[in-house]
Amino acid sequence: MFRFTAINALVLLLIFVAAAQQNPAAVKKSTGKRSPGAASQASTPLPSEATVNEFLKHTFGYDPAITWKIQSIKPAQDPQLAEVTLLMSDPQGQRAATFYVTPGEHFVLTGDMIPFGADPFAPTRDRLQRGATGPSRGPMNAPILLVEFSDLQCPHCKSAQPIIDRLLSAEPNVRFVFQNYPLPSHNWAFKAASYADCVVKQNGEAFWKFLKAVYDSQENITESNADAKLTELATSSGVDGKATATCAERGDTRSRVEQSLQLGREVDVNGTPTLFINGRRIANIGGTPFETLKGIVDYEAKQGR
């Protein structure tokens, strides 16, 4: 998953937005959809893109090597806060960054927003039970629903797959769903997601072979050779590669990938891989001890949901 290290430390130190930067005339009313955990009260006005850019200039302008692109400005899970998602770059690479702007636009908050309540993960769990329609393994009526949002070009997703496979082997009474979530920073990820969607349409079991084949071939796939490589991998996975390539170009295929992306945005996915265990979001799969993941699954199984 893309994360920011030195950049994150800088944001933590510099969290004030000068009141003079605020331009009331530029503040836009929210038209975005709220996430499952959002409160019913009205959303706060969103900061303008110009205000966010001025904040970032004051924060990082001393270092010309740090650049950014605003990905979204939308109501947070608590709609009184505005959520700003960025793609930041420095000499070490690109990283996703998210911060929250308080009402009045005087402060920003960094870190994860964690659901609260007697059953804090229920809204996300319910949304995924309805909307996660990707290729799946395990019994449909299993008490545990694992949903992974993944990008086939993402090396961290490749590294996470053996962990998920181990978890599924240790916990057979689990339903696992794979959801495409190609990141805009990856130049062949959306195409790979489209091919994957079309492989599933021909043969559900072939999808898992295709998934592993793409992960194993990541270093050999480029934007220019993606069609040829993905067609070859689809064929070797047991489906018609040419038919898969044709299907990947269709508008309905693109729509299904976009729907998976929208589902991820609704449940606050902001990087890959992201795993949900009965609605509980695990953003750092590789950095989470396996026994912790297994313990969460065991605990959820005992809840009888």
Helices and strands as residue ranges (DSSP letters): H 6-13, G 19-21, G 24-26, H 49-60, E 67-75, E 82-90, E 93-101, E 108-110, H 122-131, E 136-137, E 144-150, H 155-170, E 174-180, H 189-202, H 204-216, G 218-220, H 226-236, H 241-248, H 251-266, E 274-277, E 280-282, H 290-303
